[in-house]
Amino acid sequence: MAKKNAGKSKRLYLSRRERKVAGVCGGIAEYAEADPTVIRLLFILFALMTAVVGGVFFYLLAWAVMPSKD
């Protein structure tokens, strides 16, 4: 059975549909084919475990690096 995206590589983009702030968590969820709410909750947990600074730094870095899908 052939995969739906056979021959195409997956790309990570900022989400345009699942956007709350910048679309980082939504984009990761679309890439991983997961629920965006779960990704957001995991991000919040990560941010709290790293005393918020690490989580905010990661989010800002991902926002700066991830391209938008235009």
N, C-alpha and C positions, 0 to 999 in steps of 0.2 A: 504494500500500500504506500503510495507516494505522499510525502508531506505536502501541506498546503503551500508552503513557501519554498519548495524544492528549487535549488539553484540560486536563490536570493539570500543574501546575508542580512541578518537583523541589524538595525541601527537604533541607537539610543537618542531620542529627541525629547525636548521639552514638550509636554502635553498641551494641546490647545483645547481639548474637551474637558479633561480632568484637572482643572487649574484652580487652586485656592490662593496661592501667593504667586509663584513663578512657574509652576508646572513641573517642578523637579520630581516630586513624589508620584505624580500622575504619569510622567514619562517613564519612570522606573517601573511602575505598575504595568503600563502598556507593554514595555519591553519584556517583562517577566510573565506577562499574561496572568496577573494577579489582581486582586481587589485593591483599588487605590486607598481605601480606608485602612486596610491592613498595613500597607506600606507607610502611611502617615503615622499610624500608631507605633510601628517599629521605629520610625524616625524619632518620635517623641521619646520613646524608651531609650534610644541611643543617646539623645541629647541630655536626658536626665542622668544617665550613667556616666557621661563625660562632663558633668558639671555645666551643662548647657553650652559652654564655649566651644567644645569640640563639635557638637551637633550643628551649631550655627555656622561655624567655619566650614564644615563639610557642605552644608546647604548652599552657602554663598559660593564656594568653589565649584560645586556642581552647576549652579545657575550660570556662572561665568564660562564654564567649559562646554556644557551641553548645547548643541545647536538647536535652533527652532526649526520646525518642519515647514518650510515655505515653498 
